[in-house]
Amino acid sequence: MKLTVEGIKNREAWEKAGITLPGYDVEKVSQKAKEEPGWVHFGIGNIFRIFIGGIADGLLEEGVLNRGITCVETFDYDVVDKIYDPYDNLGLSVILHGDGTREYKVLGSLAEAVKAQASDQAQWKRLKEIFTSKSLQMVSFTITEKGYALQKADGTWFPFVEADIKNGPDKAAGAMAVVVAMLYERYKAGKYPLALVSMDNCSQNGAKLRESVLTMAEEWKKARFVDEDFLTYVSDEDVVAFPWTMIDKITPRPSEQIAADLEALGVEDMQPVITGKKTYIAPFVNAEKPQYLVIEDHFPNGRPALEKGFGVYLADRDTVNMSERMKVTVCLNPVHSATGPLGVVLGYDLFAHMLNTNEDMMKMARMVAYDEGLPVVADPKILSPKAFVDELFNDRFPNEYLGDTNLRLAVDVSQMVGIRFGETIKAYVERFGDASTLTAIPLGIAGWLRYMLAVDDEGKAYELAPDPMNEEIQEQLSDIVIGKPETFKDQLKPILSNERLFFTDLYKDGVGRKIEDMFREMIAGTGAVRATIHKYVQK
């Protein structure tokens, strides 16, 4: 059985293997998307394929959507060459339940895969055709928070951004430059309206996307690549809108065991690949069942019937913002960022296994959410914060079949600490004058910095997960020696007082010294991390 358009025509074999096939005409909905694109997505990795692609698949099954999604990759072109093209853009969704059962479904909603590569004339021309289509209603994004970043922590441009500003729209390379270049094509074609919808896991994601788009447009205006009217076009949110969203679905790296199980069922070529840019991806995607997508209902050129998708809520901006703050700053992501890096230091591979077997880590996780987060969370009404956290701890976090790793949870933490910890710290300062009563959140920050030393609690070295600030932070901590607490002096000050990182100065907030004390205890020697965690969570 081959995961191709021709291969799935042998329906009997797939159904015998327990794999559900699309109930719609895959070739027809793909062709419709190519002729009249309606929905484009940037960042076509795992979360997109199973979540956003899965929503579109459900809408196609219901008959309320008549075309697939146009998939655009700006970062890792191997994904197109190795995962999309060989499988005719089909995907295989594998939903993992906590009792060990699985749901298999072939997704036919991914209509076309395009590389946003200016040096490839055919692909660049195709991208322009897509963006100048009147039919285009929305462009969604899962490019991670760093995909919107234009500046380093010190406020200077990243080198690739500087090059994009200098080279202009025709040679755009970074995601934001590509988007603005395509908006310029749309503007020139007729100033057609559009919604740009960030679905990335960060607070006020629509505002972040808009700020980056406007910044790039303004820089190109200064360099005379674009005119003033273009700035007016992208600045008018009734023409080019940037709806805010909250997204939630735990999507681990593809499992080699699942690949083997699929091949045992008769599906060929299911092995995951690691691209040259270290993207872990496979023809299938494995994830949990629960999912939430709250979207601000602001689409100047119309939209698909998104509200009919599984786990999708349409709301106003305030409700989206509260839902997102509930999840990203309190209920879910702070737990991941506080305990995931520590899990690596303690030698645990799987996040769920760590919580299920280590009483102190489960206690710390619950403290982050229940004790320190929920008291300051805003209630979005459409979702109950308490019920959301209860579902996490009763059903989602304990699910070892997900195979979610602590190392995955340590990816790009430097880009997230401000959202995931800083917001709660600021809320405590606003309500109580300072945040000195917090324990688990400072412990998580200290644990992340201890993780950055790349030596586990038994003294063994490990490789850090990807993070744009790995080199910079490791350099700042390079004089610290585990087992010699006296080597720790004031190395954390530039980090903990960096308002670009935390959106606040942690010393002024009353937690900087506490984090330093916890960190000092964690570097005392072998077993010090485990002992420090126990000390603080059992108080």
MITIMI-779734 format. One record per residue (C-alpha): residue number from 1; x negated, y, z negated. Coordinates in Angstrom, 1 decimal. Layout:
N
(site NUM; (X; Y; Z))
...
//
This chain:
539
(site 1; (0.0; 0.0; 0.0))
(site 2; (-1.5; 3.3; 1.1))
(site 3; (-0.5; 6.6; -0.4))
(site 4; (0.2; 8.2; 3.0))
(site 5; (3.2; 9.3; 4.9))
(site 6; (3.0; 6.2; 7.0))
(site 7; (2.2; 4.0; 4.0))
(site 8; (5.3; 5.0; 2.0))
(site 9; (7.6; 3.9; 4.9))
(site 10; (7.2; 0.4; 3.5))
(site 11; (9.7; 1.2; 0.8))
(site 12; (10.2; -2.4; -0.3))
(site 13; (6.6; -2.9; -1.4))
(site 14; (6.5; 0.4; -3.4))
(site 15; (9.9; -0.3; -5.1))
(site 16; (8.8; -3.8; -6.0))
(site 17; (5.7; -2.3; -7.7))
(site 18; (8.0; -0.1; -9.8))
(site 19; (7.0; 3.1; -8.0))
(site 20; (9.8; 5.5; -7.0))
(site 21; (9.5; 7.1; -3.6))
(site 22; (10.9; 10.5; -2.4))
(site 23; (14.6; 10.4; -1.6))
(site 24; (14.1; 13.2; 0.9))
(site 25; (12.4; 13.4; 4.3))
(site 26; (8.8; 14.3; 3.4))
(site 27; (7.8; 15.2; 6.9))
(site 28; (10.8; 17.4; 7.4))
(site 29; (10.3; 19.4; 4.2))
(site 30; (6.6; 19.8; 5.0))
(site 31; (7.3; 21.0; 8.5))
(site 32; (9.8; 23.5; 7.2))
(site 33; (7.2; 24.9; 4.8))
(site 34; (4.7; 25.2; 7.6))
(site 35; (7.1; 27.1; 9.8))
(site 36; (8.7; 29.2; 7.1))
(site 37; (6.6; 29.2; 4.0))
(site 38; (8.6; 30.1; 0.9))
(site 39; (6.4; 29.1; -2.0))
(site 40; (2.6; 29.3; -2.1))
(site 41; (0.5; 28.1; -5.0))
(site 42; (-3.1; 28.9; -5.9))
(site 43; (-5.1; 26.4; -7.9))
(site 44; (-4.0; 23.0; -6.8))
(site 45; (-5.4; 20.7; -9.5))
(site 46; (-3.9; 18.3; -11.9))
(site 47; (-1.4; 20.5; -13.8))
(site 48; (-0.1; 22.0; -10.6))
(site 49; (0.4; 18.7; -8.9))
(site 50; (2.4; 17.0; -11.6))
(site 51; (4.2; 20.0; -13.2))
(site 52; (4.8; 22.6; -10.5))
(site 53; (4.8; 20.0; -7.8))
(site 54; (7.0; 17.8; -9.9))
(site 55; (9.5; 20.6; -10.4))
(site 56; (9.6; 21.2; -6.6))
(site 57; (10.0; 17.5; -6.1))
(site 58; (13.0; 17.4; -8.4))
(site 59; (14.6; 20.4; -6.6))
(site 60; (14.1; 18.6; -3.3))
(site 61; (15.7; 15.5; -4.7))
(site 62; (18.7; 17.6; -5.8))
(site 63; (19.0; 19.2; -2.3))
(site 64; (18.6; 22.7; -3.7))
(site 65; (15.2; 23.2; -2.1))
(site 66; (14.6; 22.5; 1.6))
(site 67; (10.8; 23.0; 1.9))
(site 68; (7.6; 22.0; 0.1))
(site 69; (4.9; 24.1; -1.5))
(site 70; (2.0; 25.5; 0.4))
(site 71; (-1.1; 24.6; -1.6))
(site 72; (-4.1; 27.0; -1.6))
(site 73; (-7.5; 26.3; -3.1))
(site 74; (-9.9; 29.2; -3.9))
(site 75; (-12.5; 27.5; -6.0))
(site 76; (-13.2; 23.8; -5.2))
(site 77; (-12.7; 22.9; -1.6))
(site 78; (-13.6; 19.2; -2.3))
(site 79; (-10.1; 18.9; -3.8))
(site 80; (-8.6; 19.5; -0.3))
(site 81; (-11.1; 17.2; 1.4))
(site 82; (-11.0; 14.3; -1.1))
(site 83; (-7.5; 14.4; -2.6))
(site 84; (-5.1; 16.2; -0.3))
(site 85; (-6.2; 15.4; 3.3))
(site 86; (-6.8; 11.6; 2.9))
(site 87; (-3.4; 11.1; 1.3))
(site 88; (-1.3; 13.4; 3.6))
(site 89; (-0.8; 15.8; 0.7))
(site 90; (1.2; 13.2; -1.3))
(site 91; (0.7; 12.9; -5.0))
(site 92; (1.5; 10.1; -7.5))
(site 93; (3.0; 11.2; -10.8))
(site 94; (2.3; 9.0; -13.8))
(site 95; (4.4; 9.9; -16.9))
(site 96; (3.0; 8.4; -20.1))
(site 97; (5.4; 7.7; -22.9))
(site 98; (4.4; 7.3; -26.6))
(site 99; (5.6; 3.7; -26.6))
(site 100; (3.1; 2.8; -23.8))
(site 101; (5.7; 2.7; -21.0))
(site 102; (5.1; 4.6; -17.8))
(site 103; (7.1; 6.3; -15.0))
(site 104; (5.6; 6.2; -11.5))
(site 105; (6.9; 8.6; -8.8))
(site 106; (5.4; 9.6; -5.4))
(site 107; (5.6; 13.4; -4.9))
(site 108; (6.3; 14.6; -1.4))
(site 109; (6.6; 18.3; -2.3))
(site 110; (3.1; 19.4; -1.5))
(site 111; (3.5; 20.4; 2.1))
(site 112; (0.1; 21.8; 3.2))
(site 113; (-3.3; 22.3; 1.7))
(site 114; (-5.3; 25.4; 2.8))
(site 115; (-8.8; 26.4; 1.8))
(site 116; (-9.0; 30.1; 1.0))
(site 117; (-12.4; 30.4; 2.6))
(site 118; (-13.1; 33.5; 4.7))
(site 119; (-16.0; 31.8; 6.4))
(site 120; (-13.7; 29.1; 7.8))
(site 121; (-11.9; 31.1; 10.6))
(site 122; (-9.1; 28.6; 11.1))
(site 123; (-8.3; 28.3; 7.4))
(site 124; (-8.5; 32.1; 6.9))
(site 125; (-6.2; 32.7; 10.0))
(site 126; (-3.7; 30.2; 8.6))
(site 127; (-3.7; 31.9; 5.2))
(site 128; (-3.0; 35.2; 6.9))
(site 129; (-0.1; 33.6; 8.8))
(site 130; (1.4; 32.3; 5.6))
(site 131; (1.2; 35.7; 3.8))
(site 132; (2.6; 37.7; 6.7))
(site 133; (5.7; 35.5; 6.8))
(site 134; (8.9; 37.3; 5.8))
(site 135; (10.2; 34.0; 4.4))
(site 136; (7.5; 34.0; 1.6))
(site 137; (9.2; 34.6; -1.7))
(site 138; (6.7; 33.7; -4.4))
(site 139; (3.0; 32.9; -5.0))
(site 140; (2.3; 31.0; -8.2))
(site 141; (-1.1; 30.4; -9.9))
(site 142; (-2.8; 27.9; -12.1))
(site 143; (-6.4; 29.0; -11.7))
(site 144; (-7.1; 29.1; -15.5))
(site 145; (-7.6; 32.4; -17.5))
(site 146; (-11.1; 32.9; -16.2))
(site 147; (-9.7; 33.0; -12.6))
(site 148; (-8.4; 36.5; -13.4))
(site 149; (-11.6; 37.7; -15.0))
(site 150; (-13.5; 40.4; -13.1))
(site 151; (-15.9; 41.6; -15.9))
(site 152; (-18.3; 40.0; -18.3))
(site 153; (-18.0; 40.5; -22.1))
(site 154; (-20.3; 43.6; -21.8))
(site 155; (-17.8; 45.2; -19.3))
(site 156; (-20.0; 44.8; -16.2))
(site 157; (-18.8; 43.1; -13.0))
(site 158; (-19.4; 39.4; -12.5))
(site 159; (-21.9; 39.2; -9.5))
(site 160; (-19.3; 37.5; -7.3))
(site 161; (-16.8; 40.3; -8.0))
(site 162; (-19.4; 42.9; -7.3))
(site 163; (-20.0; 41.2; -3.9))
(site 164; (-16.3; 41.1; -3.2))
(site 165; (-15.9; 44.8; -3.9))
(site 166; (-18.9; 45.6; -1.6))
(site 167; (-17.9; 43.2; 1.2))
(site 168; (-14.2; 44.0; 1.4))
(site 169; (-11.1; 42.0; 2.4))
(site 170; (-12.5; 40.2; 5.4))
(site 171; (-15.2; 38.5; 3.3))
(site 172; (-13.2; 37.9; 0.1))
(site 173; (-14.5; 35.0; -2.0))
(site 174; (-13.1; 35.2; -5.5))
(site 175; (-9.5; 34.3; -6.2))
(site 176; (-8.5; 37.9; -7.0))
(site 177; (-10.2; 39.3; -3.9))
(site 178; (-8.5; 36.6; -1.7))
(site 179; (-5.1; 37.5; -3.2))
(site 180; (-5.6; 41.2; -2.6))
(site 181; (-6.9; 40.6; 0.9))
(site 182; (-3.7; 38.6; 1.7))
(site 183; (-1.5; 41.2; 0.1))
(site 184; (-3.1; 43.7; 2.4))
(site 185; (-2.2; 41.6; 5.4))
(site 186; (1.4; 41.4; 4.1))
(site 187; (1.4; 45.1; 3.7))
(site 188; (0.2; 45.8; 7.2))
(site 189; (2.7; 43.3; 8.6))
(site 190; (5.7; 45.1; 7.2))
(site 191; (5.3; 45.8; 3.4))
(site 192; (7.3; 42.7; 2.7))
(site 193; (8.3; 42.1; -1.0))
(site 194; (6.8; 39.2; -3.0))
(site 195; (6.5; 37.8; -6.5))
(site 196; (3.1; 36.8; -7.8))
(site 197; (3.7; 34.4; -10.7))
(site 198; (0.9; 33.4; -13.0))
(site 199; (1.6; 30.1; -14.6))
(site 200; (-1.7; 30.0; -16.6))
(site 201; (-2.0; 29.4; -20.2))
(site 202; (-2.6; 32.9; -21.5))
(site 203; (-0.7; 35.7; -23.2))
(site 204; (1.0; 38.2; -20.8))
(site 205; (-0.4; 36.3; -17.9))
(site 206; (1.6; 38.4; -15.4))
(site 207; (0.0; 41.6; -16.8))
(site 208; (-3.5; 40.0; -16.5))
(site 209; (-2.9; 39.1; -12.9))
(site 210; (-1.5; 42.5; -12.1))
(site 211; (-4.4; 44.3; -13.7))
(site 212; (-6.9; 42.3; -11.7))
(site 213; (-5.0; 42.8; -8.5))
(site 214; (-4.7; 46.6; -9.0))
(site 215; (-8.4; 46.8; -10.1))
(site 216; (-9.6; 45.1; -6.9))
(site 217; (-7.2; 47.2; -4.8))
(site 218; (-8.5; 50.4; -6.4))
(site 219; (-12.1; 49.4; -5.9))
(site 220; (-11.4; 48.7; -2.2))
(site 221; (-9.6; 52.0; -1.9))
(site 222; (-12.7; 53.8; -3.3))
(site 223; (-14.8; 51.9; -0.7))
(site 224; (-12.3; 52.9; 2.0))
(site 225; (-11.4; 49.3; 2.9))
(site 226; (-7.7; 50.0; 2.1))
(site 227; (-5.5; 53.1; 2.1))
(site 228; (-3.5; 54.9; -0.6))
(site 229; (-0.2; 53.6; 0.6))
(site 230; (-1.5; 50.0; 0.0))
(site 231; (-2.1; 50.9; -3.6))
(site 232; (1.5; 52.3; -3.8))
(site 233; (2.8; 49.0; -2.3))
(site 234; (1.0; 46.7; -4.8))
(site 235; (1.8; 49.0; -7.7))
(site 236; (5.5; 49.0; -7.3))
(site 237; (6.9; 46.1; -9.2))
(site 238; (10.2; 46.3; -7.4))
(site 239; (8.3; 45.4; -4.3))
(site 240; (5.3; 43.3; -5.6))
(site 241; (6.4; 41.8; -8.9))
(site 242; (4.2; 40.0; -11.5))
(site 243; (6.7; 38.0; -13.6))
(site 244; (5.3; 36.7; -16.9))
(site 245; (5.6; 33.0; -17.8))
(site 246; (5.0; 30.5; -20.5))
(site 247; (3.9; 27.0; -19.4))
(site 248; (3.4; 23.9; -21.5))
(site 249; (2.6; 20.3; -20.5))
(site 250; (-0.3; 18.3; -21.7))
(site 251; (-2.2; 17.0; -18.7))
(site 252; (-5.4; 15.1; -19.4))
(site 253; (-8.0; 14.1; -16.9))
(site 254; (-7.1; 11.2; -14.6))
(site 255; (-7.5; 7.9; -16.4))
(site 256; (-9.7; 5.2; -14.8))
(site 257; (-7.5; 2.6; -16.5))
(site 258; (-4.5; 3.9; -14.8))
(site 259; (-6.3; 3.9; -11.5))
(site 260; (-7.2; 0.3; -12.0))
(site 261; (-3.6; -0.5; -13.0))
(site 262; (-2.3; 1.2; -9.9))
(site 263; (-4.7; -0.8; -7.7))
(site 264; (-3.6; -4.0; -9.4))
(site 265; (0.0; -3.1; -8.4))
(site 266; (-1.3; -2.9; -4.8))
(site 267; (-1.9; 0.8; -4.3))
(site 268; (-5.2; 1.4; -2.5))
(site 269; (-7.9; 3.9; -3.2))
(site 270; (-6.7; 5.3; -6.5))
(site 271; (-10.1; 5.9; -8.2))
(site 272; (-10.7; 9.4; -9.7))
(site 273; (-13.4; 11.6; -8.2))
(site 274; (-15.6; 14.2; -9.7))
(site 275; (-16.3; 16.9; -7.2))
(site 276; (-19.5; 18.9; -6.8))
(site 277; (-17.9; 21.6; -9.0))
(site 278; (-17.1; 19.1; -11.7))
(site 279; (-13.4; 19.0; -11.0))
(site 280; (-12.0; 15.7; -12.4))
(site 281; (-9.1; 14.7; -10.1))
(site 282; (-7.5; 11.7; -8.5))
(site 283; (-4.7; 10.8; -6.0))
(site 284; (-2.5; 10.4; -9.1))
(site 285; (-1.9; 12.6; -12.1))
(site 286; (-1.2; 11.3; -15.6))
(site 287; (0.7; 13.5; -18.1))
(site 288; (3.2; 13.5; -20.9))
(site 289; (7.0; 13.8; -20.2))
(site 290; (7.8; 17.0; -22.2))
(site 291; (7.3; 20.2; -20.3))
(site 292; (8.3; 23.8; -20.7))
(site 293; (8.2; 26.7; -18.1))
(site 294; (9.8; 30.0; -19.1))
(site 295; (9.8; 32.5; -16.3))
(site 296; (10.7; 36.2; -16.2))
(site 297; (13.4; 36.4; -13.6))
(site 298; (12.0; 39.1; -11.3))
(site 299; (11.7; 38.1; -7.7))
(site 300; (12.0; 41.0; -5.2))
(site 301; (12.3; 38.7; -2.2))
(site 302; (14.5; 36.1; -3.8))
(site 303; (13.4; 32.7; -5.2))
(site 304; (14.1; 29.0; -5.2))
(site 305; (16.7; 27.7; -7.7))
(site 306; (14.0; 27.3; -10.3))
(site 307; (16.4; 27.2; -13.2))
(site 308; (17.6; 23.8; -12.0))
(site 309; (14.1; 22.3; -12.5))
(site 310; (13.3; 20.0; -15.4))
(site 311; (12.1; 22.1; -18.4))
(site 312; (12.5; 25.4; -16.6))
(site 313; (14.1; 28.5; -18.3))
(site 314; (14.7; 31.9; -16.6))
(site 315; (14.7; 34.8; -19.0))
(site 316; (13.8; 38.5; -19.4))
(site 317; (10.2; 39.6; -20.1))
(site 318; (10.6; 40.0; -23.8))
(site 319; (11.9; 36.4; -24.2))
(site 320; (9.1; 35.1; -22.0))
(site 321; (6.5; 37.0; -24.1))
(site 322; (7.9; 35.6; -27.4))
(site 323; (8.0; 32.1; -26.0))
(site 324; (4.5; 32.3; -24.8))
(site 325; (3.2; 33.8; -28.0))
(site 326; (5.0; 31.1; -29.9))
(site 327; (3.2; 28.4; -27.9))
(site 328; (-0.2; 30.0; -27.1))
(site 329; (-0.9; 31.9; -30.3))
(site 330; (0.8; 29.7; -32.9))
(site 331; (2.3; 26.3; -32.1))
(site 332; (0.1; 24.3; -29.7))
(site 333; (-3.0; 25.9; -28.2))
(site 334; (-4.5; 27.1; -31.5))
(site 335; (-4.3; 23.6; -32.8))
(site 336; (-6.2; 22.3; -29.8))
(site 337; (-8.8; 25.0; -29.9))
(site 338; (-9.3; 24.7; -33.7))
(site 339; (-9.6; 21.0; -33.8))
(site 340; (-10.8; 19.9; -30.4))
(site 341; (-14.4; 21.2; -30.6))
(site 342; (-14.7; 19.9; -34.2))
(site 343; (-13.5; 16.5; -32.9))
(site 344; (-16.5; 16.5; -30.5))
(site 345; (-18.8; 17.3; -33.4))
(site 346; (-17.3; 14.5; -35.5))
(site 347; (-17.7; 12.0; -32.6))
(site 348; (-14.0; 11.4; -31.7))
(site 349; (-13.3; 11.0; -28.0))
(site 350; (-9.5; 11.1; -28.1))
(site 351; (-7.6; 13.9; -29.7))
(site 352; (-4.6; 11.8; -30.7))
(site 353; (-6.8; 9.0; -32.2))
(site 354; (-8.6; 11.7; -34.3))
(site 355; (-5.3; 13.0; -35.7))
(site 356; (-3.9; 9.6; -36.2))
(site 357; (-6.9; 8.2; -38.1))
(site 358; (-8.5; 11.3; -39.8))
(site 359; (-6.4; 12.6; -42.6))
(site 360; (-8.4; 15.8; -43.0))
(site 361; (-8.1; 16.7; -39.3))
(site 362; (-4.4; 16.1; -39.3))
(site 363; (-4.1; 18.3; -42.3))
(site 364; (-6.1; 21.0; -40.7))
(site 365; (-4.0; 20.8; -37.5))
(site 366; (-0.8; 21.1; -39.5))
(site 367; (-2.2; 24.0; -41.5))
(site 368; (-3.0; 25.9; -38.3))
(site 369; (0.6; 25.5; -37.0))
(site 370; (2.9; 25.2; -40.0))
(site 371; (1.1; 27.1; -42.8))
(site 372; (-0.7; 29.9; -40.9))
(site 373; (1.1; 30.2; -37.6))
(site 374; (4.8; 29.8; -38.2))
(site 375; (5.1; 32.5; -40.9))
(site 376; (4.1; 35.2; -38.3))
(site 377; (5.7; 33.8; -35.1))
(site 378; (8.4; 35.7; -33.3))
(site 379; (11.5; 33.5; -32.5))
(site 380; (12.3; 33.6; -28.7))
(site 381; (15.7; 32.1; -29.4))
(site 382; (15.8; 30.0; -26.3))
(site 383; (13.3; 27.7; -28.0))
(site 384; (13.0; 27.0; -31.7))
(site 385; (9.4; 27.5; -33.0))
(site 386; (9.9; 25.0; -35.8))
(site 387; (11.5; 22.4; -33.5))
(site 388; (8.7; 22.9; -31.0))
(site 389; (6.1; 22.3; -33.6))
(site 390; (8.0; 19.3; -35.0))
(site 391; (8.1; 17.7; -31.5))
(site 392; (4.3; 18.3; -31.2))
(site 393; (3.5; 16.5; -34.4))
(site 394; (6.1; 13.8; -34.3))
(site 395; (5.9; 12.9; -30.6))
(site 396; (3.4; 14.7; -28.5))
(site 397; (0.1; 14.9; -30.5))
(site 398; (0.2; 11.3; -31.7))
(site 399; (0.6; 9.9; -28.2))
(site 400; (-2.7; 8.0; -27.7))
(site 401; (-1.5; 6.8; -24.3))
(site 402; (-2.1; 10.3; -22.9))
(site 403; (-5.8; 9.8; -23.3))
(site 404; (-6.4; 13.5; -23.9))
(site 405; (-10.0; 14.1; -25.0))
(site 406; (-11.5; 16.6; -27.5))
(site 407; (-14.1; 17.5; -24.9))
(site 408; (-11.3; 18.7; -22.5))
(site 409; (-9.9; 20.8; -25.3))
(site 410; (-13.3; 22.4; -25.7))
(site 411; (-13.4; 23.7; -22.1))
(site 412; (-13.5; 27.5; -21.8))
(site 413; (-12.7; 28.1; -25.5))
(site 414; (-14.7; 31.4; -25.4))
(site 415; (-12.1; 32.7; -23.0))
(site 416; (-9.2; 31.8; -25.3))
(site 417; (-10.2; 32.6; -28.9))
(site 418; (-8.8; 36.1; -28.7))
(site 419; (-5.3; 34.8; -27.7))
(site 420; (-5.3; 31.6; -29.8))
(site 421; (-6.7; 33.0; -33.0))
(site 422; (-7.0; 36.8; -32.7))
(site 423; (-3.3; 37.4; -32.3))
(site 424; (-2.4; 35.6; -35.5))
(site 425; (-5.3; 37.3; -37.4))
(site 426; (-4.0; 40.7; -36.2))
(site 427; (-0.5; 39.7; -37.3))
(site 428; (-1.8; 39.0; -40.8))
(site 429; (-3.6; 42.3; -40.9))
(site 430; (-0.5; 44.1; -39.9))
(site 431; (1.7; 42.4; -42.4))
(site 432; (-0.7; 41.9; -45.4))
(site 433; (-3.5; 44.4; -44.8))
(site 434; (-6.1; 41.7; -44.0))
(site 435; (-6.3; 38.1; -43.0))
(site 436; (-8.3; 36.8; -45.9))
(site 437; (-5.7; 34.3; -47.0))
(site 438; (-6.2; 32.3; -43.8))
(site 439; (-8.2; 29.1; -44.1))
(site 440; (-7.7; 26.7; -41.2))
(site 441; (-8.0; 29.3; -38.4))
(site 442; (-11.4; 30.6; -39.8))
(site 443; (-12.4; 26.9; -40.2))
(site 444; (-11.6; 26.3; -36.5))
(site 445; (-13.6; 29.3; -35.4))
(site 446; (-16.6; 28.2; -37.5))
(site 447; (-16.1; 24.7; -36.0))
(site 448; (-16.2; 26.0; -32.5))
(site 449; (-19.5; 27.9; -33.2))
(site 450; (-20.9; 24.8; -34.9))
(site 451; (-19.9; 22.8; -31.7))
(site 452; (-21.8; 25.3; -29.6))
(site 453; (-25.0; 24.0; -31.2))
(site 454; (-24.5; 20.8; -29.1))
(site 455; (-25.5; 18.4; -32.0))
(site 456; (-23.0; 16.2; -33.6))
(site 457; (-22.5; 15.5; -37.3))
(site 458; (-24.8; 12.6; -37.2))
(site 459; (-27.6; 14.6; -35.5))
(site 460; (-27.1; 13.4; -32.0))
(site 461; (-27.1; 15.8; -29.0))
(site 462; (-24.2; 16.0; -26.6))
(site 463; (-23.3; 18.0; -23.5))
(site 464; (-21.0; 21.0; -23.9))
(site 465; (-17.8; 21.2; -22.0))
(site 466; (-17.8; 23.9; -19.2))
(site 467; (-17.5; 27.5; -20.5))
(site 468; (-18.7; 30.7; -18.8))
(site 469; (-20.3; 31.8; -22.1))
(site 470; (-22.1; 28.6; -23.1))
(site 471; (-25.5; 30.0; -22.1))
(site 472; (-25.0; 33.4; -23.8))
(site 473; (-23.7; 32.0; -27.1))
(site 474; (-26.3; 29.2; -27.2))
(site 475; (-29.0; 31.8; -26.8))
(site 476; (-27.6; 33.8; -29.6))
(site 477; (-27.6; 30.7; -31.9))
(site 478; (-30.9; 29.3; -30.7))
(site 479; (-32.8; 30.0; -33.9))
(site 480; (-30.4; 28.1; -36.0))
(site 481; (-31.6; 24.6; -37.1))
(site 482; (-29.2; 22.0; -38.5))
(site 483; (-30.5; 20.9; -41.9))
(site 484; (-32.1; 24.3; -42.5))
(site 485; (-29.3; 26.7; -43.6))
(site 486; (-32.0; 29.3; -44.2))
(site 487; (-32.4; 29.7; -40.4))
(site 488; (-28.8; 31.1; -40.3))
(site 489; (-29.0; 34.9; -40.9))
(site 490; (-26.8; 37.3; -38.9))
(site 491; (-26.6; 35.4; -35.6))
(site 492; (-22.8; 35.3; -35.7))
(site 493; (-22.3; 39.0; -36.2))
(site 494; (-22.4; 40.0; -32.5))
(site 495; (-19.9; 37.2; -31.7))
(site 496; (-17.4; 37.7; -34.6))
(site 497; (-17.3; 41.5; -34.2))
(site 498; (-16.9; 41.3; -30.4))
(site 499; (-13.4; 42.8; -29.7))
(site 500; (-13.6; 41.6; -26.1))
(site 501; (-13.7; 38.0; -27.4))
(site 502; (-11.3; 38.2; -30.3))
(site 503; (-9.4; 41.4; -29.4))
(site 504; (-10.3; 42.5; -33.0))
(site 505; (-13.3; 42.7; -35.3))
(site 506; (-13.1; 39.7; -37.6))
(site 507; (-15.2; 41.4; -40.3))
(site 508; (-12.8; 44.3; -40.5))
(site 509; (-10.0; 41.8; -40.7))
(site 510; (-11.5; 40.0; -43.8))
(site 511; (-12.4; 36.7; -42.2))
(site 512; (-15.8; 37.3; -40.7))
(site 513; (-17.7; 36.5; -43.9))
(site 514; (-15.5; 33.5; -44.6))
(site 515; (-16.3; 32.1; -41.1))
(site 516; (-20.0; 32.7; -41.8))
(site 517; (-19.8; 30.8; -45.1))
(site 518; (-18.0; 27.9; -43.5))
(site 519; (-20.5; 27.8; -40.7))
(site 520; (-23.4; 27.8; -43.1))
(site 521; (-21.9; 24.8; -44.9))
(site 522; (-21.5; 23.0; -41.6))
(site 523; (-25.2; 23.2; -40.7))
(site 524; (-26.4; 21.9; -44.1))
(site 525; (-27.3; 18.5; -42.6))
(site 526; (-25.9; 15.1; -41.6))
(site 527; (-22.2; 14.8; -42.5))
(site 528; (-21.9; 18.4; -43.5))
(site 529; (-19.2; 19.2; -41.0))
(site 530; (-17.0; 16.4; -42.3))
(site 531; (-17.6; 17.5; -45.8))
(site 532; (-16.9; 21.1; -45.1))
(site 533; (-13.6; 20.3; -43.4))
(site 534; (-12.5; 18.1; -46.4))
(site 535; (-13.5; 20.8; -48.8))
(site 536; (-11.3; 23.5; -47.2))
(site 537; (-8.2; 21.5; -46.2))
(site 538; (-7.9; 19.8; -49.5))
(site 539; (-8.0; 23.0; -51.5))
//
